[in-house]
C-alpha cells in the first residue's frame, strides 16, 4: 500500500499501533466463552460483531487522535483447518469466514477512520498447532500448502497484508511467507519466544529470522516478536546485526510469566502498563526501526495508550 506518511511497510518515522490481547480481553475481562480460544466464530452473529467492534474502537480512536497509523487485525488467529475442525467448522465455511473477516474489518475501518491510509487491514494467520508448543511440525512446503487457503481468502476479501503470528518454528513461517508471495500479498512474520529468548523448537530467534530470509529470498516485509514479555527477549536484541534490524514490530505480553505458567492461569495477569511502556521505549531507543507497537496476551487499551505515550512524544505528532 502506498501513500504519504502511512505507507506500507512503515518507515521509521511512521508509527503504527495495533490492538492488544483480543482473546484474553474477551475471555477474562468481558466474560465471553471462546472455545479453543477462537474469536472468529463471533462474526456469525450481530451480537458477536458488536462485541468485536466495541473491542477495537478505543484502539482505533487512539491512533486517529494521536495521528499515527493502525494495523487492524482480522480475528482469525484460530481460523485454520485443524482448529476449525475442532469447532465443527467445515473448510468451505472457514474460507467464507476468513474472507468475511476481512470485509468486516474493512467496514469497521470505514466507519471509524476518515483516512483509510492510516488503517491497514491485516489478515492474521495463526499456527496450525499450539502457539506455545512446537508440536506437529510441518516442512516448509507442507506449511505453504496448509496455510494457502486462508491467505487466499484474505486476498479475495481485499486485505492489505498478512501476518503470521505466534510462530514457534521457522518452517511454518517460511511456508506462510511463500504462500503469501504466490498470492501477491505483503507478509509479516511474528515469532514468539520462551523465557530464554529461544523459540519453543529450541532455535534461536536470530537463526529463525536469518533462515526464513535466506530460504524465502527476504519475502517478509519485516519481522515482529509477539506473545512474550520484553524481559524474555531483551538480552538477545542487544546487537546491531542485520537480523535485529529486520525486527520492526513488538506485541508483547503484559505478564512476565512463562508460557507454561500462562497456560495454567485461571486469572488474567495485566502486569504494569507503565512498566511495559518504559520497556518499549527502551527497546525503541536502541532499535530505532521499531515502528509497529502493540500488545498480546493480557494487554488491553490501557497498555497500548501507555506505549504510545512513551514512544511517540506529542511533539512528534502532526497537529
C-alpha positions in Angstrom: 0.0 0.0 0.0 1.4 3.4 -0.9 0.6 6.9 0.0 2.4 9.5 2.1 3.3 9.2 5.7 1.4 6.0 6.3 2.8 3.8 3.5 3.4 0.1 4.0 5.8 -1.2 5.1 6.1 1.6 7.7 9.1 3.8 7.7 11.0 4.6 10.9 9.0 7.9 11.1 5.6 6.4 10.6 4.3 4.7 13.7 1.6 2.1 13.5 -0.3 0.9 16.6 -2.1 -2.4 16.9 -4.6 -3.7 19.4 -3.7 -5.7 22.5 -4.7 -9.2 23.6 -8.1 -9.8 21.8 -8.8 -13.2 23.1 -7.6 -12.6 26.7 -9.7 -9.4 26.9 -12.8 -11.2 25.6 -12.4 -14.2 27.9 -11.0 -12.6 31.2 -12.4 -9.1 31.1 -15.6 -9.5 29.1 -16.5 -13.0 30.3 -17.1 -14.3 26.8 -16.7 -18.0 26.2 -14.3 -18.7 23.4 -13.9 -22.4 22.7 -10.4 -23.2 21.6 -9.6 -19.6 22.2 -11.1 -18.8 18.8 -12.6 -15.3 18.2 -13.6 -15.8 14.6 -17.0 -17.5 15.4 -18.2 -14.2 16.9 -18.5 -13.0 13.3 -21.5 -15.3 12.9 -23.8 -13.1 15.0 -24.7 -9.5 15.2 -24.0 -9.6 18.9 -20.6 -11.0 18.3 -19.7 -8.4 15.7 -20.8 -5.7 18.0 -18.6 -7.1 20.7 -15.6 -7.2 18.4 -16.3 -3.6 17.2 -16.5 -2.4 20.8 -13.2 -4.0 21.5 -11.4 -2.4 18.5 -13.0 1.1 18.8 -10.8 2.6 21.6 -7.6 1.4 19.8 -8.5 2.9 16.5 -9.7 6.1 18.3 -6.3 6.4 20.0 -4.5 6.0 16.7 -6.7 8.6 15.0 -6.4 11.1 17.9 -2.6 10.8 18.0 -2.1 10.9 14.3 -0.4 7.5 14.0 -1.3 4.6 11.8 -3.2 1.5 12.9 -2.9 -2.1 11.8 -6.4 -3.7 12.1 -6.2 -7.4 12.6 -8.9 -9.9 11.5 -10.0 -12.1 14.4 -8.7 -15.2 12.6 -5.8 -16.4 14.6 -7.5 -19.8 15.0 -9.3 -19.8 11.7 -7.4 -22.7 10.0 -8.4 -26.2 9.1 -7.3 -28.0 12.3 -8.8 -25.6 14.7 -11.9 -25.2 12.5 -12.4 -29.0 12.7 -12.3 -28.9 16.5 -15.0 -26.2 16.3 -17.1 -28.1 13.7 -16.5 -25.6 11.0 -16.1 -27.1 7.5 -13.3 -26.0 5.2 -15.8 -24.2 2.9 -17.4 -22.3 5.8 -13.9 -21.5 7.1 -12.9 -20.0 3.8 -16.0 -17.9 3.7 -15.5 -16.7 7.3 -11.9 -15.7 6.6 -13.0 -13.7 3.6 -15.8 -12.2 5.6 -13.4 -11.3 8.4 -11.5 -9.0 6.0 -14.7 -7.4 4.8 -15.9 -6.8 8.3 -12.6 -5.2 9.3 -12.8 -3.0 6.2 -16.2 -1.8 7.1 -15.0 -1.1 10.6 -12.2 1.0 9.2 -14.6 2.9 7.0 -16.8 3.7 10.0 -14.1 4.8 12.4 -11.5 6.5 10.3 -11.8 9.2 7.7 -8.3 8.4 6.3 -8.0 4.8 5.0 -4.3 5.1 4.6 -4.0 5.3 8.4 -5.6 1.9 8.9 -4.3 -1.2 7.2 -6.4 -4.4 7.1 -4.2 -7.3 8.3 -5.2 -10.9 7.7 -4.0 -12.9 10.7 -2.6 -16.4 10.3 -2.0 -18.3 13.5 -0.1 -21.5 14.0 -1.5 -24.9 12.9 -0.8 -26.3 16.3 -0.4 -24.8 19.8 1.3 -21.4 19.8 3.2 -22.3 23.0 4.5 -25.7 21.7 6.3 -26.7 18.6 4.0 -29.7 18.1 3.0 -31.4 14.8 5.8 -29.6 12.9 5.5 -29.4 9.1 8.0 -29.0 6.4 8.1 -25.5 4.7 6.2 -27.0 1.7 3.6 -28.6 3.9 3.1 -25.3 5.7 2.7 -23.5 2.4 0.0 -25.8 1.2 -1.7 -25.9 4.6 -2.0 -22.2 5.1 -2.5 -21.1 1.4 -6.3 -21.4 1.6 -6.6 -18.9 4.4 -4.2 -16.5 2.8 -6.2 -16.8 -0.5 -9.4 -16.0 1.4 -7.7 -12.8 2.8 -6.8 -11.8 -0.7 -10.3 -12.4 -2.0 -11.6 -10.3 0.9 -9.3 -7.4 0.0 -6.7 -7.5 2.8 -3.8 -5.1 2.6 -1.4 -7.5 4.2 -1.0 -10.8 6.0 0.7 -11.5 9.3 1.8 -14.9 10.6 1.5 -14.5 14.3 2.9 -16.6 17.2 5.2 -18.7 15.0 7.4 -21.0 17.1 9.4 -22.8 14.4 10.9 -21.5 11.2 9.5 -24.0 8.7 5.9 -22.8 9.3 6.9 -19.2 8.9 8.7 -20.0 5.7 5.7 -21.8 4.2 3.3 -18.9 5.1 5.7 -16.4 3.5 5.9 -18.4 0.3 2.1 -18.8 0.2 1.6 -15.0 0.6 4.1 -14.2 -2.1 2.4 -16.6 -4.5 -0.9 -14.9 -3.8 0.5 -11.4 -4.1 0.1 -10.2 -0.5 2.8 -8.5 1.6 3.6 -10.7 4.6 4.9 -10.1 8.1 6.3 -12.9 10.3 6.0 -12.7 14.1 7.9 -15.2 16.2 7.2 -16.0 19.8 10.0 -17.0 22.3 10.3 -18.6 25.6 11.8 -17.0 28.7 15.3 -17.8 27.4 14.7 -15.9 24.2 14.6 -19.0 22.1 11.7 -20.4 20.1 9.8 -23.4 21.5 11.6 -25.5 18.9 14.9 -24.6 20.6 16.0 -22.5 17.6 17.4 -19.0 18.4 15.5 -16.0 17.2 18.5 -15.0 15.1 18.6 -18.4 13.4 14.8 -18.4 12.7 14.9 -14.9 11.1 18.0 -15.4 9.1 16.9 -18.9 7.9 13.4 -17.5 6.9 15.0 -14.7 5.0 17.6 -17.0 3.3 15.0 -19.6 2.3 12.4 -17.2 1.0 14.7 -14.6 -0.6 13.7 -12.0 2.0 10.0 -12.2 1.3 8.8 -10.9 4.7 8.3 -7.1 4.8 9.6 -7.2 8.3 9.6 -9.4 11.5 7.9 -9.0 14.8 8.0 -10.6 18.3 4.7 -11.4 20.0 3.3 -13.3 23.0 6.4 -12.9 25.2 7.3 -10.3 27.8 10.3 -7.9 27.0 12.3 -9.5 29.8 12.3 -12.7 27.8 13.9 -11.3 24.7 15.6 -8.0 25.6 19.0 -9.6 26.1 19.1 -11.3 22.6 18.4 -7.9 20.9 21.5 -6.2 22.2 23.4 -6.1 18.9 23.0 -4.2 15.7 23.3 -7.1 13.3 21.2 -7.2 10.1 18.7 -9.7 11.6 18.0 -7.4 14.5 17.3 -4.5 12.1 14.7 -6.8 10.4 12.5 -6.7 13.6 10.2 -3.7 13.2 7.3 -4.6 15.5 6.6 -5.6 19.1 3.4 -7.1 20.5 4.5 -8.2 24.0 2.6 -9.9 26.8 1.6 -7.9 29.8 2.8 -10.7 32.1 6.4 -11.8 32.6 5.1 -15.4 33.3 6.3 -18.2 31.1 4.0 -19.7 28.5 3.6 -22.8 30.7 2.5 -20.6 33.6 0.1 -18.6 31.4 -1.4 -21.8 30.1 -2.3 -22.8 33.7 -3.6 -19.4 34.8 -7.2 -19.0 35.7 -6.9 -15.3 36.2 -5.6 -12.5 34.0 -2.2 -11.1 34.8 -2.3 -7.5 33.4 1.2 -6.6 34.6 2.1 -3.0 34.9 1.1 -0.9 31.8 3.6 1.9 32.8 6.5 -0.5 33.2 5.7 -2.2 29.9 5.6 1.2 28.2 9.0 2.1 29.6 10.4 -1.2 28.3 9.1 -0.5 24.9 10.6 3.0 24.9 14.0 1.5 26.0 13.9 -1.0 23.2 12.9 1.6 20.6 15.8 3.9 21.7 18.1 1.0 20.8 16.2 -0.2 17.8 15.1 2.9 16.1 13.5 0.9 13.3 10.7 -0.3 15.6 7.6 1.3 14.2 4.7 -1.2 14.9 3.7 -1.1 18.5 1.0 -3.2 20.1 0.3 -5.9 22.7 -0.6 -9.5 23.1 -1.9 -11.7 26.0 -3.1 -9.7 29.0 -2.8 -6.3 27.4 -5.7 -4.0 26.8 -6.3 -0.4 25.7 -4.5 1.0 28.8 -1.3 -0.7 27.8 -1.4 0.5 24.2 -2.2 4.0 25.2 0.7 4.0 27.7 3.1 2.6 25.0 2.0 5.3 22.5 2.5 8.0 25.1 6.0 6.7 26.0 7.2 6.0 22.4 5.5 8.8 20.4 6.0 12.2 22.2 3.3 14.7 21.4 6.0 17.0 19.8 6.5 14.3 17.1 2.8 14.1 16.1 1.2 16.0 13.4 -1.3 18.6 14.8 
